[in-house]
Amino acid sequence: MKKPIYLHFTLEEYQQRLDALRSRMEHKGVDAMLVTTPENLYYLTGYQTLGYYWFQTLIVPMDREPVFITRRIEDDAVQQMSWVEDSRPYEDFTDWIAQTRDVLVSLGLDGKRIGLENDSWFLTSRDYIRLTAMMTEARFEDCSGLVEQGRMIKSPQEIEYMRQAARAAAAGMKAGIEAAVVGATENEVAAEVHHAQILAGSEYTGLPIFVASGPRSDITHATWYRRRLEDNESMLLEISACINRYHAAIFRPVYLGDPPAALVRGVETVIDILQDAKSHIKAGVRARDVYELVDKRVDEGDLGYTLDRRVGYSIGIAFAPDWGEGEIISMWKGEDRPLQAGMTFHLLAGATKVPGVGMFICTDTILVTEEGCETLTDGVERKLYVK
C-alpha cells in the first residue's frame, strides 16, 4: 500500500477492511471480486470522484494486490486519494470492458470464479452482458452486499466524521429555521442553510437538502422552488451534512403562524415516540422490534397517519443519488437482524398529518451502543418551531 496525499483513515484500517472483505470472499468461494459501487470503492480505498457515471472498477484478487480500472482523467484521483498502486486507466475511445477482460486474464483469472455486485447501479446490464460473453470460461457469482457487510459497523474514525457532519447539519438546520419567515422565499431559506452548513465544514451531500413550504411540504422529497412563504402554513426542513463522505441527517418541524391545537398535540406525540424508540434501541435488539414499537405507538397516537415505511435506515458513506445506506440495513417489518454497537441510523420514528396543514416529523441521526443509543444530531432542540 502506498500512502496517498489525501488519507482519511490509516493504512492499517484500510488493510483491515481489505482483509475482512477477502475473508468474506473466501467464504463465498470466489477467486476475485469486481467492485463498482462508488461508496464501496471509497470505503475500500479512499478514492472518490463525481465522474462515476463512467465505468470504473476495483479488481480485488484473493492472492495479489488490487487493480483499479478507471477513465484516464480519473487516474489523478486514484493516485492522490487511494492506496492502490496498480492503476490501469482507459481512454475515452477505448473499450473498457475489453480492457477489464484483458486485466482479468493477465491476473490469471480466466476460468476462475469472479464475484460481481449485481445490485450495483453502476454495473450496467450492457457491460455485464459483454463481460460475461468475453469470458465464457469464467464463472461469475453474485457478491452483492459483500463489501457492505464491512460498512455496517462504523469504526471510531468513521463515527468521528459523522459527529462532525452532525454538527454541520445542526448549523444548517438552525440557519434554516431562522430564515423561515413569512415573505421569504424557499430559495432564500435554502441559501442560508447551505451557507451555514458549508461554513461548518460540510461537503456536497448525496441528496440535496429538502426545503418546501405550504402545499409543497406534502411532497416527501421536495427541494426549494422559488415559492414565497405565507402565513399559517407548514415548512419542511430536512437537512444533511457530509464530512469526508460520511453523512448525518436531521428533520425539525416548523410552522409559520398560529399552529392548530391538533398539530401541537401531534408533534408532541411524534417527539415522544422518537424518544421512546431511542430508549428501546441498543445492541442485540432486532431492527424489526424498533419498527413494531413505532408502528404500535403511531396506531395509538391518533396522528392522522398510518405507518407505511421504514422507521430508520443506516447512514454513513454516500454519493448521489442518496445520503443513506438503507440498502445495508433498515428498521422495518421483517428485518430480524440484531442491532450492533457501532451501527448508525437516521431514525424517523413516526409522523403526524393534519388535513389542510401538512405532514410533520422530527428525526435524528443516532449511534447504537452496547447499552443504548447516542443522539449525534443533538445540537437542535426537538420541538415544533413556531415562526
RODO-2510 file (C-alpha; in nm, 4 decimals, decimal comma):
residues 387
     n   res          X          Y          Z
     1     m     0,0000     0,0000     0,0000
     2     k     0,1268     0,3453    -0,0912
     3     k     0,0448     0,6470     0,1242
     4     p    -0,1762     0,8848    -0,0776
     5     i    -0,1741     1,2636    -0,0477
     6     y    -0,5252     1,2651     0,0999
     7     l    -0,5537     0,9999     0,3698
     8     h    -0,8734     0,9999     0,5800
     9     f    -0,8011     0,6672     0,7501
    10     t    -0,4803     0,4935     0,8439
    11     l    -0,3312     0,2423     0,6039
    12     e    -0,3799    -0,0120     0,8823
    13     e    -0,7550     0,0489     0,8792
    14     y    -0,7686     0,0122     0,5010
    15     q    -0,5736    -0,3134     0,5290
    16     q    -0,8213    -0,4401     0,7874
    17     r    -1,1119    -0,3582     0,5537
    18     l    -0,9420    -0,5377     0,2642
    19     d    -0,8541    -0,8415     0,4760
    20     a    -1,2100    -0,8640     0,6082
    21     l    -1,3504    -0,8471     0,2537
    22     r    -1,1170    -1,1225     0,1387
    23     s    -1,2286    -1,3370     0,4292
    24     r    -1,5908    -1,2979     0,3148
    25     m    -1,4845    -1,3650    -0,0453
    26     e    -1,3161    -1,6863     0,0651
    27     h    -1,6327    -1,7924     0,2437
    28     k    -1,8270    -1,7125    -0,0755
    29     g    -1,5834    -1,9227    -0,2773
    30     v    -1,4680    -1,6619    -0,5306
    31     d    -1,1148    -1,6042    -0,6590
    32     a    -1,1633    -1,2314    -0,7215
    33     m    -1,4257    -0,9614    -0,6998
    34     l    -1,5077    -0,6591    -0,9155
    35     v    -1,6236    -0,3665    -0,7016
    36     t    -1,8211    -0,0980    -0,8915
    37     t    -2,0326     0,0815    -0,6278
    38     p    -1,8898     0,4318    -0,5579
    39     e    -1,9450     0,4054    -0,1804
    40     n    -1,7711     0,0674    -0,1710
    41     l    -1,4773     0,1928    -0,3757
    42     y    -1,4384     0,4813    -0,1347
    43     y    -1,4690     0,2571     0,1708
    44     l    -1,2026     0,0168     0,0475
    45     t    -0,9519     0,2627    -0,0999
    46     g    -1,0311     0,6297    -0,0229
    47     y    -1,0862     0,7041    -0,3940
    48     q    -1,3772     0,9253    -0,4882
    49     t    -1,4982     1,1147    -0,7915
    50     l    -1,8131     1,2764    -0,9265
    51     g    -1,7360     1,1026    -1,2550
    52     y    -1,8763     0,7661    -1,1535
    53     y    -2,1248     0,7856    -1,4384
    54     w    -1,8415     0,6303    -1,6444
    55     f    -1,7341     0,2700    -1,5893
    56     q    -1,4882     0,2108    -1,3069
    57     t    -1,3984    -0,0960    -1,1047
    58     l    -1,1555    -0,2230    -0,8464
    59     i    -1,0455    -0,5796    -0,9130
    60     v    -0,9763    -0,7493    -0,5802
    61     p    -0,7989    -1,0855    -0,6249
    62     m    -0,7578    -1,3188    -0,3305
    63     d    -0,3812    -1,3594    -0,3699
    64     r    -0,2367    -1,0377    -0,5138
    65     e    -0,2735    -0,6596    -0,4979
    66     p    -0,5947    -0,4969    -0,6273
    67     v    -0,6067    -0,3249    -0,9647
    68     f    -0,8015    -0,0054    -1,0396
    69     i    -0,9625     0,0442    -1,3803
    70     t    -1,0960     0,3963    -1,4296
    71     r    -1,1332     0,6537    -1,7013
    72     r    -0,7956     0,8163    -1,7765
    73     i    -0,8990     1,1582    -1,6445
    74     e    -0,9864     0,9970    -1,3084
    75     d    -0,6381     0,8497    -1,2616
    76     d    -0,5141     1,1599    -1,0756
    77     a    -0,7830     1,0935    -0,8144
    78     v    -0,6686     0,7313    -0,7886
    79     q    -0,3092     0,8445    -0,7352
    80     q    -0,3842     1,1220    -0,4845
    81     m    -0,6668     0,9671    -0,2839
    82     s    -0,6171     0,5911    -0,2818
    83     w    -0,3520     0,3496    -0,1572
    84     v    -0,3865     0,1315    -0,4681
    85     e    -0,0570     0,1100    -0,6584
    86     d    -0,1696    -0,0738    -0,9716
    87     s    -0,3882     0,1579    -1,1807
    88     r    -0,4682     0,0765    -1,5434
    89     p    -0,6892     0,3567    -1,6788
    90     y    -0,8631     0,3502    -2,0172
    91     e    -0,9041     0,6213    -2,2786
    92     d    -1,2497     0,7544    -2,3620
    93     f    -1,2356     0,5990    -2,7084
    94     t    -1,1273     0,2515    -2,5937
    95     d    -1,3368    -0,0488    -2,4930
    96     w    -1,3305    -0,0526    -2,1120
    97     i    -1,4929    -0,3953    -2,0886
    98     a    -1,2340    -0,5451    -2,3212
    99     q    -0,9671    -0,3801    -2,1075
   100     t    -1,1237    -0,5247    -1,7919
   101     r    -1,1226    -0,8684    -1,9571
   102     d    -0,7573    -0,8266    -2,0516
   103     v    -0,6608    -0,7301    -1,6949
   104     l    -0,8502    -1,0256    -1,5516
   105     v    -0,6732    -1,2581    -1,7936
   106     s    -0,3342    -1,1046    -1,7068
   107     l    -0,4089    -1,1801    -1,3417
   108     g    -0,4733    -1,5435    -1,4266
   109     l    -0,8450    -1,5160    -1,3566
   110     d    -0,9776    -1,6528    -1,6861
   111     g    -1,1652    -1,9674    -1,5967
   112     k    -1,1900    -1,8669    -1,2295
   113     r    -1,4855    -1,7720    -1,0062
   114     i    -1,5331    -1,3940    -1,0178
   115     g    -1,7689    -1,2008    -0,7927
   116     l    -1,9786    -0,9108    -0,9228
   117     e    -2,2010    -0,6574    -0,7470
   118     n    -2,5184    -0,7439    -0,9351
   119     d    -2,7150    -0,4864    -0,7357
   120     s    -2,4775    -0,2027    -0,8251
   121     w    -2,6433     0,0809    -1,0149
   122     f    -2,3092     0,1324    -1,1909
   123     l    -2,2657    -0,2136    -1,3435
   124     t    -2,4972    -0,1756    -1,6395
   125     s    -2,6711    -0,4703    -1,7995
   126     r    -2,4867    -0,3828    -2,1217
   127     d    -2,1439    -0,4100    -1,9533
   128     y    -2,2438    -0,7252    -1,7650
   129     i    -2,3588    -0,8991    -2,0824
   130     r    -2,0426    -0,8032    -2,2728
   131     l    -1,8051    -0,9065    -1,9904
   132     t    -1,9665    -1,2461    -1,9415
   133     a    -1,9721    -1,3019    -2,3181
   134     m    -1,5996    -1,2205    -2,3406
   135     m    -1,5093    -1,4580    -2,0562
   136     t    -1,7112    -1,7713    -2,1194
   137     e    -1,4667    -1,9880    -1,9235
   138     a    -1,5062    -1,7793    -1,6074
   139     r    -1,7855    -1,8355    -1,3598
   140     f    -1,9469    -1,5146    -1,2379
   141     e    -2,1032    -1,5105    -0,8911
   142     d    -2,3323    -1,2533    -0,7301
   143     c    -2,1388    -1,0924    -0,4449
   144     s    -2,3873    -0,8121    -0,3816
   145     g    -2,3619    -0,6847    -0,0256
   146     l    -2,0227    -0,8413     0,0448
   147     v    -1,8421    -0,5075     0,0848
   148     e    -2,1422    -0,3537     0,2617
   149     q    -2,1154    -0,6093     0,5406
   150     g    -1,7981    -0,4328     0,6448
   151     r    -1,9593    -0,0884     0,6225
   152     m    -2,2440    -0,1770     0,8586
   153     i    -2,0470    -0,1198     1,1808
   154     k    -1,8544     0,2068     1,1914
   155     s    -1,5002     0,2413     1,3218
   156     p    -1,4098     0,5134     1,5763
   157     q    -1,2753     0,7356     1,2956
   158     e    -1,5887     0,6899     1,0872
   159     i    -1,8004     0,7858     1,3891
   160     e    -1,5875     1,0958     1,4440
   161     y    -1,6545     1,2111     1,0870
   162     m    -2,0255     1,1546     1,1451
   163     r    -2,0121     1,3621     1,4639
   164     q    -1,8600     1,6440     1,2602
   165     a    -2,1276     1,6003     0,9929
   166     a    -2,3968     1,6144     1,2623
   167     r    -2,2617     1,9478     1,3856
   168     a    -2,2632     2,0860     1,0310
   169     a    -2,6200     1,9602     0,9776
   170     a    -2,7267     2,1290     1,3022
   171     a    -2,5721     2,4556     1,1852
   172     g    -2,7690     2,4331     0,8614
   173     m    -3,0916     2,3495     1,0430
   174     k    -3,0586     2,6442     1,2819
   175     a    -2,9968     2,8784     0,9887
   176     g    -3,2953     2,7378     0,8009
   177     i    -3,5284     2,7794     1,0972
   178     e    -3,4077     3,1357     1,1462
   179     a    -3,4587     3,2215     0,7778
   180     a    -3,8060     3,0628     0,7553
   181     v    -4,0256     3,3712     0,7926
   182     v    -4,3358     3,4911     0,6132
   183     g    -4,2321     3,6706     0,2955
   184     a    -3,9038     3,4911     0,2453
   185     t    -3,8670     3,2554    -0,0478
   186     e    -3,7734     2,8883    -0,0305
   187     n    -3,4583     2,9793    -0,2224
   188     e    -3,3580     3,2306     0,0440
   189     v    -3,4090     2,9698     0,3154
   190     a    -3,2078     2,7130     0,1190
   191     a    -2,9290     2,9651     0,0622
   192     e    -2,8980     3,0298     0,4358
   193     v    -2,8948     2,6561     0,5091
   194     h    -2,6207     2,5966     0,2543
   195     h    -2,4207     2,8961     0,3733
   196     a    -2,4200     2,7785     0,7357
   197     q    -2,3773     2,4106     0,6521
   198     i    -2,0810     2,4670     0,4227
   199     l    -1,9099     2,7136     0,6566
   200     a    -1,9459     2,4497     0,9290
   201     g    -1,7335     2,2178     0,7138
   202     s    -1,9812     2,0240     0,5007
   203     e    -1,9017     1,8966     0,1534
   204     y    -2,1719     1,8355    -0,1061
   205     t    -2,4271     1,5837     0,0150
   206     g    -2,5547     1,2682    -0,1528
   207     l    -2,9023     1,4194    -0,1761
   208     p    -2,9885     1,7894    -0,1821
   209     i    -3,1415     1,9358     0,1309
   210     f    -3,5235     1,9312     0,1424
   211     v    -3,6821     2,2747     0,1695
   212     a    -4,0516     2,3158     0,0865
   213     s    -4,3432     2,5176     0,2202
   214     g    -4,7228     2,5178     0,2189
   215     p    -4,8834     2,2618    -0,0136
   216     r    -4,5377     2,1602    -0,1373
   217     s    -4,4411     2,0367     0,2094
   218     d    -4,6645     1,7335     0,1490
   219     i    -4,4228     1,6246    -0,1240
   220     t    -4,1819     1,3916     0,0541
   221     h    -3,8689     1,4736    -0,1445
   222     a    -3,9220     1,8359    -0,2451
   223     t    -3,6436     2,0905    -0,2794
   224     w    -3,6542     2,4691    -0,2876
   225     y    -3,8593     2,6070    -0,5764
   226     r    -3,8738     2,9881    -0,5552
   227     r    -4,2052     2,9850    -0,3682
   228     r    -4,2682     3,2686    -0,1212
   229     l    -4,3590     3,1605     0,2336
   230     e    -4,7053     3,2609     0,3567
   231     d    -4,8755     3,2920     0,6947
   232     n    -5,0351     2,9864     0,8594
   233     e    -4,8570     2,7146     0,6662
   234     s    -4,6019     2,4414     0,7237
   235     m    -4,2328     2,4441     0,6405
   236     l    -4,0388     2,1282     0,5548
   237     l    -3,6719     2,1313     0,6580
   238     e    -3,4724     1,8093     0,6285
   239     i    -3,1024     1,8820     0,6389
   240     s    -2,7998     1,6629     0,5851
   241     a    -2,4297     1,7423     0,6006
   242     c    -2,1227     1,5485     0,4943
   243     i    -1,7644     1,5203     0,6185
   244     n    -1,5266     1,3002     0,4161
   245     r    -1,8361     1,1432     0,2531
   246     y    -1,9885     1,0478     0,5915
   247     h    -2,3373     1,1898     0,6431
   248     a    -2,5697     1,2853     0,9263
   249     a    -2,9301     1,3992     0,8734
   250     i    -3,1860     1,5850     1,0831
   251     f    -3,5522     1,6934     1,0462
   252     r    -3,7320     1,9511     1,2593
   253     p    -4,0984     2,0599     1,2247
   254     v    -4,1657     2,4296     1,1514
   255     y    -4,4936     2,6231     1,1322
   256     l    -4,5447     2,9827     1,0256
   257     g    -4,8204     3,1467     1,2249
   258     d    -5,0509     3,0220     1,4997
   259     p    -5,0404     2,6399     1,4909
   260     p    -5,3645     2,4429     1,5238
   261     a    -5,4029     2,2562     1,8543
   262     a    -5,4119     1,9227     1,6687
   263     l    -5,0715     1,9990     1,5199
   264     v    -4,9191     2,0899     1,8559
   265     r    -5,0508     1,7681     2,0126
   266     g    -4,9397     1,5618     1,7153
   267     v    -4,5843     1,6931     1,7160
   268     e    -4,5569     1,6381     2,0916
   269     t    -4,6628     1,2761     2,0365
   270     v    -4,4183     1,2278     1,7490
   271     i    -4,1302     1,3589     1,9597
   272     d    -4,2359     1,1278     2,2424
   273     i    -4,2374     0,8319     2,0007
   274     l    -3,8901     0,9291     1,8805
   275     q    -3,7622     0,9338     2,2381
   276     d    -3,9392     0,6050     2,3128
   277     a    -3,7701     0,4425     2,0135
   278     k    -3,4319     0,5705     2,1278
   279     s    -3,4856     0,4298     2,4753
   280     h    -3,5546     0,0888     2,3209
   281     i    -3,2522     0,0860     2,0894
   282     k    -2,9373    -0,0935     2,1995
   283     a    -2,7109    -0,3720     2,0783
   284     g    -2,8988    -0,7004     2,0497
   285     v    -3,2425    -0,5543     1,9780
   286     r    -3,3792    -0,6663     1,6413
   287     a    -3,4330    -0,3953     1,3810
   288     r    -3,7935    -0,5140     1,3399
   289     d    -3,8562    -0,4622     1,7135
   290     v    -3,7979    -0,0881     1,6747
   291     y    -4,0328    -0,0793     1,3774
   292     e    -4,3041    -0,2649     1,5693
   293     l    -4,2711    -0,0311     1,8678
   294     v    -4,3124     0,2755     1,6486
   295     d    -4,5952     0,1173     1,4490
   296     k    -4,7894     0,0459     1,7682
   297     r    -4,7343     0,3968     1,9036
   298     v    -4,8411     0,5560     1,5746
   299     d    -5,1619     0,3473     1,5698
   300     e    -5,2417     0,4534     1,9263
   301     g    -5,1473     0,8166     1,8726
   302     d    -5,4383     0,9381     1,6566
   303     l    -5,1841     1,1135     1,4329
   304     g    -5,3820     1,1069     1,1086
   305     y    -5,1113     0,8875     0,9670
   306     t    -5,0580     0,5161     0,9087
   307     l    -4,7017     0,3890     0,9175
   308     d    -4,6179     0,2702     0,5665
   309     r    -4,2387     0,2917     0,5557
   310     r    -3,9220     0,2097     0,7445
   311     v    -3,8591     0,3971     1,0693
   312     g    -3,4818     0,4119     1,0396
   313     y    -3,2121     0,3471     0,7842
   314     s    -2,8375     0,3005     0,8039
   315     i    -2,6465     0,6191     0,7260
   316     g    -2,2789     0,6835     0,6613
   317     i    -2,0903     0,6902     0,3292
   318     a    -2,2943     0,8308     0,0429
   319     f    -2,2767     0,9692    -0,3066
   320     a    -2,5703     1,0832    -0,5175
   321     p    -2,8441     0,9767    -0,5607
   322     d    -2,8829     0,9055    -0,1866
   323     w    -2,7462     1,0134     0,1506
   324     g    -2,8410     0,6920     0,3288
   325     e    -2,7236     0,3324     0,3438
   326     g    -3,0685     0,1807     0,3759
   327     e    -2,9806    -0,0995     0,1363
   328     i    -2,7394    -0,2285     0,4041
   329     i    -2,9932    -0,2404     0,6863
   330     s    -3,3156    -0,0580     0,7738
   331     m    -3,5565    -0,0712     1,0642
   332     w    -3,8678    -0,2133     0,9059
   333     k    -4,1107    -0,5025     0,9079
   334     g    -3,9445    -0,8431     0,8978
   335     e    -3,5835    -0,7281     0,9476
   336     d    -3,4658    -0,9857     1,2016
   337     r    -3,1007    -0,8874     1,2164
   338     p    -2,9996    -0,7531     1,5574
   339     l    -2,8610    -0,4051     1,6045
   340     q    -2,4911    -0,3937     1,6875
   341     a    -2,2765    -0,1371     1,8628
   342     g    -2,1252     0,0948     1,6029
   343     m    -2,4253     0,0969     1,3697
   344     t    -2,5554     0,4424     1,2757
   345     f    -2,9107     0,5232     1,1665
   346     h    -3,1244     0,8124     1,0584
   347     l    -3,4196     0,7498     1,2904
   348     l    -3,7611     0,8582     1,1534
   349     a    -3,9955     0,7418     1,4249
   350     g    -4,3449     0,8390     1,3191
   351     a    -4,5157     1,1487     1,1838
   352     t    -4,8341     1,3481     1,2268
   353     k    -5,0550     1,4640     0,9420
   354     v    -5,3080     1,7423     0,9886
   355     p    -5,5545     1,7795     0,6978
   356     g    -5,5041     2,1064     0,5169
   357     v    -5,1893     2,1821     0,7180
   358     g    -4,9302     1,9219     0,6251
   359     m    -4,7094     1,6385     0,7432
   360     f    -4,4759     1,6945     1,0377
   361     i    -4,1873     1,4781     1,1553
   362     c    -3,8890     1,5024     1,3873
   363     t    -3,5775     1,2899     1,3220
   364     d    -3,2216     1,2356     1,4435
   365     t    -2,9075     1,0532     1,3444
   366     i    -2,8153     0,8054     1,6169
   367     l    -2,5306     0,5713     1,7096
   368     v    -2,6120     0,2287     1,8545
   369     t    -2,4105     0,1407     2,1663
   370     e    -2,3925    -0,1667     2,3884
   371     e    -2,6183    -0,0085     2,6497
   372     g    -2,8436     0,2109     2,4373
   373     c    -2,8004     0,4743     2,1700
   374     e    -2,6374     0,8145     2,1394
   375     t    -2,8013     1,1008     1,9503
   376     l    -2,5416     1,2545     1,7201
   377     t    -2,7690     1,5373     1,5998
   378     d    -2,8316     1,6703     1,9483
   379     g    -2,7462     2,0288     1,8581
   380     v    -3,1016     2,1375     1,7696
   381     e    -3,3837     2,1133     2,0253
   382     r    -3,6629     1,8715     1,9382
   383     k    -3,9837     2,0757     1,9295
   384     l    -4,2299     2,2442     1,6979
   385     y    -4,0679     2,5666     1,5814
   386     v    -4,3319     2,8376     1,5521
   387     k    -4,2328     3,1449     1,3493
***
